[in-house]
Amino acid sequence: MADRLLVAVLGNRNSGKTTTWNRLFGTVVKTGKHPRTLNVNAAQSVEVFLISGSPEERDKEVEDLLPDVLPSIVLCSTQYRSDVTDTYDYFFSRGYEVFVQWLNPGHGDPEAYRDALGLRDYLLSKGATLQLRDGKVDPTPRVRELRQVIVGWATHRDLVRTAWPA
């Protein structure tokens, strides 16, 4: 059982990655320097670290975007291009369980595209969980799925904080 979780949203530019994080948090969010609280329901929250703009799009190594102490849960946008494997390899090599939601087609894609980079086979061979989701439709169901993955994983590791509403 892995002690760290990467939840990645993979897609082309303008596929809906940022929309996914904004909907998950219920507000506009950007990459920060510190972990933040993600409310998973009315009474429970978990600490996560968000990398909203993909390392590939920003032309940065993922380790340069993370804090010195590796977070238990990282949420990360990843761009569908060949160097994305560098980002995933970083997390695999540090013992992260990897969950990827691939937006194909993405919001800005004319149609679904063939996996010319072989990322599906690469991710599955490394033990990642991979979901293929349509980025052109309402993101609510896929955001709900991500929330369920995060809370389920965090609950089994005692990382969920509960504060009953007043």
N, CA, C and O of each residue as an XYZ file, in Angstrom:
664
protein
N       0.846     -1.178      0.000
C       0.000      0.000      0.000
C       0.891      1.241      0.000
O       1.688      1.442      0.917
N       0.750      2.072     -1.036
C       1.557      3.275     -1.178
C       1.169      4.314     -0.121
O       0.005      4.427      0.263
N       2.169      5.065      0.337
C       1.941      6.113      1.328
C       1.699      7.476      0.698
O       1.434      8.452      1.399
N       1.792      7.543     -0.641
C       1.590      8.804     -1.343
C       0.721      8.569     -2.566
O       0.741      7.494     -3.166
N      -0.043      9.592     -2.927
C      -0.962      9.493     -4.051
C      -0.763     10.675     -5.003
O      -0.720     11.831     -4.583
N      -0.646     10.355     -6.284
C      -0.695     11.367     -7.335
C      -2.023     11.208     -8.059
O      -2.348     10.128     -8.552
N      -2.785     12.290     -8.117
C      -3.994     12.339     -8.934
C      -3.677     13.316    -10.057
O      -3.533     14.517     -9.830
N      -3.572     12.785    -11.269
C      -3.201     13.600    -12.421
C      -4.362     13.689    -13.394
O      -5.123     12.738    -13.572
N      -4.481     14.856    -14.022
C      -5.402     15.022    -15.134
C      -4.518     15.262    -16.352
O      -3.717     16.196    -16.388
N      -4.686     14.401    -17.341
C      -3.864     14.394    -18.551
C      -4.690     14.878    -19.728
O      -5.858     14.511    -19.864
N      -4.096     15.696    -20.577
C      -4.801     16.120    -21.782
C      -3.988     17.120    -22.570
O      -2.949     17.603    -22.122
N      -4.485     17.417    -23.750
C      -3.882     18.451    -24.580
C      -4.122     19.814    -23.941
O      -4.855     19.934    -22.959
N      -3.504     20.825    -24.505
C      -3.754     22.202    -24.078
C      -5.248     22.490    -24.245
O      -5.847     22.071    -25.235
N      -5.846     23.186    -23.306
C      -7.270     23.548    -23.333
C      -8.199     22.331    -23.313
O      -9.271     22.350    -23.916
N      -7.780     21.284    -22.620
C      -8.611     20.071    -22.562
C      -9.604     20.094    -21.403
O     -10.589     19.356    -21.413
N      -9.347     20.943    -20.400
C     -10.232     21.000    -19.236
C      -9.534     20.661    -17.934
O     -10.197     20.432    -16.922
N      -8.211     20.624    -17.939
C      -7.468     20.278    -16.720
C      -7.709     21.315    -15.622
O      -8.038     20.953    -14.492
N      -7.549     22.584    -15.943
C      -7.750     23.638    -14.951
C      -9.200     23.694    -14.499
O      -9.471     23.906    -13.318
N     -10.127     23.508    -15.415
C     -11.543     23.458    -15.054
C     -11.790     22.358    -14.030
O     -12.576     22.534    -13.099
N     -11.124     21.230    -14.202
C     -11.268     20.116    -13.266
C     -10.881     20.545    -11.854
O     -11.629     20.299    -10.907
N      -9.726     21.182    -11.703
C      -9.268     21.596    -10.357
C     -10.170     22.684     -9.802
O     -10.500     22.658     -8.617
N     -10.578     23.644    -10.632
C     -11.461     24.709    -10.146
C     -12.780     24.131     -9.633
O     -13.290     24.565     -8.601
N     -13.322     23.168    -10.343
C     -14.570     22.533     -9.906
C     -14.353     21.707     -8.642
O     -15.207     21.695     -7.754
N     -13.220     21.019     -8.554
C     -12.925     20.201     -7.381
C     -12.859     21.063     -6.121
O     -13.374     20.676     -5.072
N     -12.228     22.224     -6.225
C     -12.075     23.108     -5.073
C     -13.251     24.069     -4.901
O     -13.411     24.674     -3.841
N     -14.066     24.209     -5.935
C     -15.207     25.113     -5.854
C     -14.831     26.569     -5.981
O     -15.611     27.446     -5.610
N     -13.648     26.840     -6.500
C     -13.160     28.201     -6.685
C     -12.002     28.155     -7.677
O     -11.508     27.076     -8.005
N     -11.572     29.307     -8.148
C     -10.411     29.364     -9.034
C      -9.163     29.107     -8.203
O      -8.931     29.775     -7.194
N      -8.356     28.132     -8.632
C      -7.139     27.779     -7.898
C      -5.946     27.784     -8.836
O      -6.077     27.564    -10.040
N      -4.794     28.038     -8.266
C      -3.528     28.014     -9.009
C      -2.515     27.257     -8.176
O      -2.716     27.027     -6.984
N      -1.422     26.874     -8.818
C      -0.339     26.214     -8.104
C       0.140     27.116     -6.978
O       0.327     28.319     -7.166
N       0.333     26.533     -5.823
C       0.827     27.297     -4.682
C       2.196     26.814     -4.256
O       2.813     25.978     -4.916
N       2.654     27.347     -3.154
C       3.939     26.931     -2.589
C       3.744     26.028     -1.391
O       4.698     25.454     -0.866
N       2.481     25.908     -0.957
C       2.176     25.158      0.250
C       0.982     24.243     -0.008
O       0.179     24.499     -0.906
N       0.868     23.184      0.777
C      -0.336     22.353      0.691
C      -1.573     23.191      1.023
O      -1.479     24.224      1.685
N      -2.715     22.733      0.558
C      -3.976     23.428      0.814
C      -5.025     22.416      1.242
O      -4.862     21.210      1.062
N      -6.086     22.925      1.803
C      -7.178     22.066      2.256
C      -8.158     21.845      1.116
O      -8.587     22.792      0.457
N      -8.504     20.599      0.893
C      -9.556     20.231     -0.050
C     -10.717     19.699      0.759
O     -10.597     18.664      1.416
N     -11.848     20.401      0.718
C     -13.050     19.921      1.390
C     -13.656     18.823      0.521
O     -14.024     19.064     -0.629
N     -13.758     17.626      1.074
C     -14.271     16.504      0.286
C     -15.769     16.319      0.481
O     -16.425     15.672     -0.335
N     -16.311     16.879      1.547
C     -17.752     16.941      1.784
C     -17.979     17.996      2.861
O     -17.044     18.706      3.230
N     -19.197     18.111      3.368
C     -19.519     19.181      4.319
C     -18.746     19.085      5.623
O     -18.575     20.095      6.305
N     -18.276     17.903      5.987
C     -17.624     17.731      7.287
C     -16.175     17.275      7.201
O     -15.469     17.294      8.210
N     -15.717     16.870      6.037
C     -14.382     16.280      5.947
C     -13.491     17.010      4.949
O     -13.951     17.533      3.934
N     -12.205     17.025      5.274
C     -11.225     17.650      4.400
C      -9.932     16.845      4.439
O      -9.716     16.010      5.317
N      -9.090     17.125      3.467
C      -7.789     16.469      3.371
C      -6.791     17.494      2.835
O      -7.156     18.385      2.069
N      -5.552     17.362      3.237
C      -4.514     18.269      2.781
C      -3.922     17.732      1.479
O      -3.557     16.560      1.390
N      -3.831     18.607      0.465
C      -3.290     18.228     -0.836
C      -2.341     19.317     -1.318
O      -2.355     20.441     -0.815
N      -1.523     18.968     -2.294
C      -0.682     19.958     -2.961
C      -1.088     19.973     -4.423
O      -1.162     18.923     -5.061
N      -1.355     21.171     -4.962
C      -1.850     21.312     -6.322
C      -0.799     21.904     -7.248
O      -0.178     22.922     -6.942
N      -0.612     21.241     -8.397
C       0.166     21.800     -9.502
C      -0.833     21.956    -10.644
O      -1.108     21.007    -11.378
N      -1.370     23.164    -10.784
C      -2.451     23.389    -11.736
C      -1.933     23.491    -13.169
O      -2.423     22.766    -14.036
N      -0.993     24.334    -13.442
C      -0.384     24.400    -14.777
C       0.635     23.283    -14.902
O       1.528     23.164    -14.062
N       0.518     22.469    -15.928
C       1.383     21.283    -16.020
C       2.859     21.664    -16.083
O       3.217     22.693    -16.656
N       3.716     20.826    -15.487
C       5.159     21.074    -15.589
C       5.607     21.167    -17.047
O       6.502     21.947    -17.374
N       4.985     20.373    -17.924
C       5.367     20.367    -19.327
C       5.066     21.712    -19.991
O       5.902     22.247    -20.718
N       3.879     22.255    -19.743
C       3.495     23.551    -20.312
C       4.347     24.682    -19.740
O       4.632     25.663    -20.426
N       4.745     24.537    -18.494
C       5.531     25.578    -17.828
C       7.019     25.423    -18.093
O       7.817     26.274    -17.699
N       7.398     24.321    -18.770
C       8.797     24.028    -19.072
C       9.639     23.979    -17.798
O      10.730     24.544    -17.719
N       9.077     23.268    -16.788
C       9.755     23.103    -15.504
C       9.753     21.636    -15.121
O       8.873     20.879    -15.531
N      10.725     21.246    -14.347
C      10.740     19.904    -13.774
C       9.752     19.883    -12.613
O       9.654     20.853    -11.861
N       9.028     18.792    -12.466
C       8.006     18.724    -11.424
C       8.616     18.915    -10.034
O       7.979     19.513     -9.167
N       9.820     18.424     -9.808
C      10.413     18.575     -8.483
C      10.665     20.035     -8.121
O      10.743     20.371     -6.939
N      10.793     20.915     -9.132
C      10.970     22.337     -8.867
C       9.661     23.018     -8.449
O       9.678     24.144     -7.952
N       8.543     22.343     -8.648
C       7.240     22.899     -8.295
C       6.727     22.379     -6.960
O       5.773     22.923     -6.404
N       7.354     21.334     -6.446
C       6.913     20.705     -5.201
C       7.679     21.252     -4.001
O       8.804     21.728     -4.152
N       7.086     21.188     -2.818
C       7.819     21.606     -1.612
C       8.921     20.603     -1.287
O       8.944     19.497     -1.828
N       9.825     20.994     -0.407
C      10.951     20.128     -0.037
C      10.487     18.808      0.567
O      11.031     17.750      0.252
N       9.488     18.873      1.427
C       8.917     17.659      2.013
C       7.787     17.207      1.099
O       6.813     17.932      0.896
N       7.924     16.008      0.551
C       6.931     15.532     -0.406
C       5.558     15.379      0.240
O       5.432     14.768      1.300
N       4.532     15.934     -0.399
C       3.168     15.819      0.125
C       2.643     14.389     -0.009
O       3.078     13.631     -0.876
N       1.718     14.043      0.851
C       1.082     12.731      0.757
C       0.200     12.640     -0.475
O       0.135     11.594     -1.121
N      -0.484     13.740     -0.806
C      -1.380     13.758     -1.961
C      -1.017     14.943     -2.849
O      -1.002     16.091     -2.404
N      -0.723     14.642     -4.110
C      -0.437     15.679     -5.100
C      -1.491     15.596     -6.196
O      -1.780     14.520     -6.720
N      -2.055     16.744     -6.532
C      -2.954     16.877     -7.671
C      -2.157     17.610     -8.741
O      -1.598     18.673     -8.473
N      -2.095     17.052     -9.959
C      -1.191     17.621    -10.953
C      -1.783     17.553    -12.356
O      -2.232     16.497    -12.801
N      -1.777     18.682    -13.040
C      -2.108     18.704    -14.461
C      -0.912     18.160    -15.225
O       0.233     18.467    -14.893
N      -1.173     17.354    -16.246
C      -0.102     16.846    -17.105
C      -0.546     16.976    -18.558
O      -1.702     16.723    -18.897
N       0.383     17.369    -19.392
C       0.066     17.618    -20.797
C       0.414     16.404    -21.644
O       1.442     15.758    -21.440
N      -0.464     16.106    -22.601
C      -0.238     14.987    -23.507
C       0.867     15.371    -24.494
O       0.610     15.968    -25.539
N       2.091     15.014    -24.136
C       3.253     15.175    -25.000
C       4.331     14.226    -24.485
O       4.234     13.727    -23.364
N       5.335     13.981    -25.279
C       6.284     12.895    -24.977
C       7.028     13.073    -23.658
O       7.310     12.080    -22.988
N       7.353     14.291    -23.266
C       8.123     14.482    -22.037
C       7.283     14.357    -20.762
O       7.818     14.508    -19.664
N       5.985     14.084    -20.884
C       5.149     13.892    -19.694
C       5.617     12.681    -18.897
O       5.374     12.609    -17.692
N       6.281     11.734    -19.543
C       6.766     10.560    -18.812
C       7.806     10.954    -17.767
O       7.963     10.251    -16.769
N       8.516     12.055    -17.970
C       9.465     12.528    -16.950
C       8.716     12.871    -15.664
O       9.169     12.540    -14.569
N       7.578     13.530    -15.801
C       6.763     13.885    -14.634
C       6.267     12.626    -13.938
O       6.400     12.492    -12.721
N       5.699     11.707    -14.704
C       5.190     10.471    -14.095
C       6.319      9.644    -13.482
O       6.149      9.084    -12.399
N       7.460      9.559    -14.150
C       8.593      8.794    -13.610
C       9.036      9.344    -12.259
O       9.409      8.584    -11.367
N       8.993     10.667    -12.112
C       9.346     11.277    -10.832
C       8.466     10.702     -9.718
O       8.969     10.299     -8.670
N       7.168     10.669     -9.950
C       6.246     10.171     -8.922
C       6.364      8.660     -8.728
O       6.354      8.188     -7.591
N       6.474      7.901     -9.801
C       6.644      6.453     -9.668
C       7.891      6.132     -8.853
O       7.862      5.245     -8.000
N       8.986      6.845     -9.109
C      10.257      6.549     -8.428
C      10.235      6.930     -6.952
O      11.113      6.514     -6.195
N       9.263      7.699     -6.539
C       9.143      8.098     -5.133
C       7.993      7.390     -4.430
O       7.551      7.819     -3.364
N       7.517      6.320     -5.019
C       6.541      5.464     -4.357
C       5.115      5.969     -4.359
O       4.305      5.525     -3.545
N       4.789      6.883     -5.249
C       3.422      7.375     -5.327
C       2.536      6.355     -6.043
O       2.935      5.763     -7.046
N       1.340      6.161     -5.516
C       0.297      5.478     -6.265
C      -0.209      6.506     -7.271
O      -0.451      7.658     -6.909
N      -0.368      6.108     -8.515
C      -0.689      7.064     -9.568
C      -2.074      6.775    -10.147
O      -2.359      5.670    -10.610
N      -2.920      7.798    -10.107
C      -4.266      7.749    -10.662
C      -4.356      8.847    -11.709
O      -4.133     10.018    -11.404
N      -4.682      8.475    -12.944
C      -4.710      9.438    -14.048
C      -6.094      9.466    -14.671
O      -6.666      8.428    -15.003
N      -6.617     10.662    -14.823
C      -7.850     10.862    -15.563
C      -7.457     11.573    -16.859
O      -7.048     12.734    -16.845
N      -7.588     10.859    -17.975
C      -7.178     11.371    -19.276
C      -8.378     11.953    -19.992
O      -9.340     11.241    -20.279
N      -8.328     13.246    -20.283
C      -9.408     13.927    -20.985
C      -9.182     13.782    -22.491
O      -8.418     14.532    -23.099
N      -9.867     12.798    -23.073
C      -9.720     12.512    -24.501
C     -11.069     12.071    -25.051
O     -11.498     10.943    -24.808
N     -11.734     12.938    -25.781
C     -11.246     14.236    -26.241
C     -11.296     15.259    -25.119
O     -12.113     15.171    -24.202
N     -10.409     16.222    -25.218
C     -10.447     17.340    -24.302
C     -11.438     18.376    -24.789
O     -11.929     18.300    -25.916
N     -11.726     19.333    -23.946
C     -12.698     20.375    -24.274
C     -12.373     21.051    -25.607
O     -13.273     21.300    -26.409
N     -11.100     21.348    -25.849
C     -10.694     22.051    -27.067
C     -10.314     21.155    -28.227
O      -9.946     21.662    -29.286
N     -10.388     19.848    -28.071
C     -10.039     18.926    -29.158
C     -11.224     18.765    -30.105
O     -12.369     18.711    -29.655
N     -10.966     18.687    -31.405
C     -12.079     18.485    -32.333
C     -12.745     17.122    -32.160
O     -13.948     16.977    -32.381
N     -11.963     16.135    -31.768
C     -12.473     14.775    -31.548
C     -11.453     13.995    -30.731
O     -10.344     14.473    -30.492
N     -11.831     12.794    -30.304
C     -10.893     11.939    -29.577
C      -9.697     11.642    -30.481
O      -9.836     11.553    -31.701
N      -8.538     11.491    -29.876
C      -7.324     11.249    -30.656
C      -6.694      9.921    -30.261
O      -6.876      9.428    -29.148
N      -5.958      9.367    -31.191
C      -5.242      8.107    -30.993
C      -4.043      8.351    -30.077
O      -3.431      9.419    -30.116
N      -3.718      7.371    -29.268
C      -2.582      7.486    -28.347
C      -1.270      7.228    -29.093
O      -0.668      6.163    -28.959
N      -0.845      8.201    -29.865
C       0.370      8.075    -30.678
C       1.636      7.973    -29.819
O       2.664      7.491    -30.295
N       1.576      8.419    -28.569
C       2.754      8.386    -27.685
C       2.850      7.099    -26.879
O       3.862      6.866    -26.218
N       1.831      6.267    -26.918
C       1.839      5.027    -26.143
C       1.737      5.250    -24.644
O       2.217      4.429    -23.863
N       1.116      6.357    -24.229
C       1.033      6.656    -22.796
C       0.138      5.683    -22.044
O       0.399      5.369    -20.883
N      -0.912      5.204    -22.696
C      -1.793      4.237    -22.033
C      -0.988      3.018    -21.592
O      -1.038      2.630    -20.424
N      -0.256      2.420    -22.508
C       0.534      1.233    -22.168
C       1.626      1.550    -21.156
O       1.883      0.756    -20.251
N       2.266      2.697    -21.302
C       3.308      3.117    -20.356
C       2.737      3.220    -18.946
O       3.295      2.649    -18.010
N       1.630      3.943    -18.786
C       1.041      4.143    -17.462
C       0.579      2.823    -16.853
O       0.845      2.547    -15.683
N      -0.109      2.014    -17.643
C      -0.606      0.736    -17.121
C       0.538     -0.200    -16.762
O       0.444     -0.934    -15.778
N       1.613     -0.189    -17.535
C       2.759     -1.059    -17.227
C       3.454     -0.656    -15.931
O       4.104     -1.484    -15.293
N       3.321      0.601    -15.539
C       3.913      1.097    -14.291
C       2.977      0.908    -13.098
O       3.352      1.197    -11.961
N       1.754      0.422    -13.356
C       0.814      0.171    -12.263
C      -0.166      1.291    -11.994
O      -0.869      1.262    -10.984
N      -0.229      2.277    -12.872
C      -1.162      3.386    -12.682
C      -2.589      2.922    -12.934
O      -2.829      1.958    -13.660
N      -3.523      3.628    -12.322
C      -4.935      3.487    -12.648
C      -5.247      4.578    -13.646
O      -4.889      5.737    -13.435
N      -5.913      4.220    -14.737
C      -6.168      5.163    -15.817
C      -7.652      5.181    -16.160
O      -8.258      4.142    -16.422
N      -8.226      6.386    -16.153
C      -9.606      6.590    -16.592
C      -9.570      7.442    -17.850
O      -8.818      8.414    -17.922
N     -10.364      7.089    -18.826
C     -10.534      7.907    -20.018
C     -11.864      8.632    -19.883
O     -12.906      7.992    -19.739
N     -11.840      9.968    -19.927
C     -13.054     10.752    -19.752
C     -13.173     11.798    -20.855
O     -12.167     12.286    -21.371
N     -14.392     12.132    -21.206
C     -14.687     13.100    -22.246
C     -14.647     14.507    -21.650
O     -15.464     14.846    -20.794
N     -13.704     15.314    -22.101
C     -13.564     16.673    -21.597
C     -14.535     17.659    -22.219
O     -14.541     18.834    -21.853
N     -15.353     17.200    -23.153
C     -16.311     18.088    -23.816
C     -17.649     18.168    -23.084
O     -18.462     19.050    -23.361
N     -17.871     17.255    -22.160
C     -19.151     17.209    -21.458
C     -19.024     17.843    -20.071
O     -17.923     18.180    -19.636
N     -20.134     17.999    -19.395
C     -20.167     18.555    -18.039
C     -19.148     17.830    -17.156
O     -19.192     16.604    -17.060
N     -18.238     18.554    -16.515
C     -17.194     17.914    -15.708
C     -17.656     17.375    -14.355
O     -16.880     16.713    -13.665
N     -18.889     17.642    -13.967
C     -19.357     17.260    -12.636
C     -19.133     15.778    -12.318
O     -18.596     15.479    -11.251
N     -19.514     14.839    -13.182
C     -19.312     13.419    -12.836
C     -17.837     13.041    -12.679
O     -17.491     12.283    -11.773
N     -16.976     13.551    -13.538
C     -15.560     13.177    -13.431
C     -14.891     13.830    -12.223
O     -13.988     13.246    -11.624
N     -15.325     15.026    -11.868
C     -14.808     15.669    -10.659
C     -15.277     14.893     -9.428
O     -14.513     14.728     -8.477
N     -16.508     14.422     -9.436
C     -17.026     13.595     -8.345
C     -16.185     12.322     -8.211
O     -15.873     11.901     -7.097
N     -15.817     11.710     -9.337
C     -14.969     10.513     -9.300
C     -13.615     10.808     -8.658
O     -13.126     10.021     -7.848
N     -13.015     11.930     -9.016
C     -11.726     12.295     -8.420
C     -11.860     12.502     -6.918
O     -11.008     12.057     -6.148
N     -12.916     13.169     -6.504
C     -13.152     13.397     -5.074
C     -13.263     12.050     -4.342
O     -12.706     11.879     -3.258
N     -13.980     11.107     -4.940
C     -14.148      9.786     -4.324
C     -12.816      9.035     -4.231
O     -12.544      8.371     -3.230
N     -12.003      9.140     -5.254
C     -10.678      8.503     -5.220
C      -9.853      9.091     -4.079
O      -9.255      8.355     -3.294
N      -9.825     10.404     -3.991
C      -9.017     11.080     -2.972
C      -9.497     10.734     -1.568
O      -8.687     10.359     -0.721
N     -10.790     10.850     -1.304
C     -11.291     10.592      0.047
C     -11.146      9.113      0.400
O     -10.827      8.785      1.543
N     -11.374      8.221     -0.552
C     -11.214      6.795     -0.272
C      -9.776      6.445      0.074
O      -9.517      5.733      1.044
N      -8.842      6.949     -0.723
C      -7.425      6.686     -0.483
C      -7.004      7.286      0.859
O      -6.342      6.625      1.659
N      -7.389      8.534      1.101
C      -6.974      9.241      2.322
C      -7.598      8.642      3.574
O      -6.960      8.628      4.627
N      -8.822      8.148      3.486
C      -9.497      7.562      4.641
C      -8.733      6.348      5.143
O      -8.577      6.173      6.352
N      -8.262      5.521      4.250
C      -7.540      4.307      4.637
C      -6.158      4.598      5.198
O      -5.486      3.688      5.685
N      -5.733      5.826      5.138
C      -4.416      6.209      5.664
C      -4.536      7.223      6.785
O      -3.543      7.838      7.175
N      -5.737      7.405      7.306
C      -6.003      8.332      8.404
C      -5.597      9.772      8.100
O      -5.093     10.473      8.978
N      -5.813     10.213      6.872
C      -5.446     11.564      6.470
C      -6.640     12.505      6.365
O      -6.474     13.696      6.102
N      -7.840     11.976      6.570
C      -9.059     12.795      6.481
C      -9.325     13.444      7.829
O      -9.329     12.777      8.864
N      -9.549     14.759      7.805
C      -9.907     15.501      9.016
C     -11.419     15.710      9.016
O     -12.020     16.020      7.987
N     -12.010     15.535     10.174
C     -13.449     15.733     10.295
C     -13.729     16.879     11.246
O     -13.193     16.930     12.353
N     -14.571     17.794     10.805
C     -15.020     18.904     11.630
C     -16.495     19.085     11.325
O     -16.870     19.602     10.273
N     -17.320     18.654     12.258
C     -18.762     18.730     12.041
C     -19.207     20.173     11.998
O     -18.795     20.981     12.830
N     -20.062     20.507     11.016
C     -20.545     21.900     10.911
C     -21.308     22.310     12.163
O     -21.993     21.500     12.786
N     -21.178     23.561     12.512
C     -21.863     24.081     13.713
C     -23.341     24.243     13.472
O     -24.070     24.667     14.369
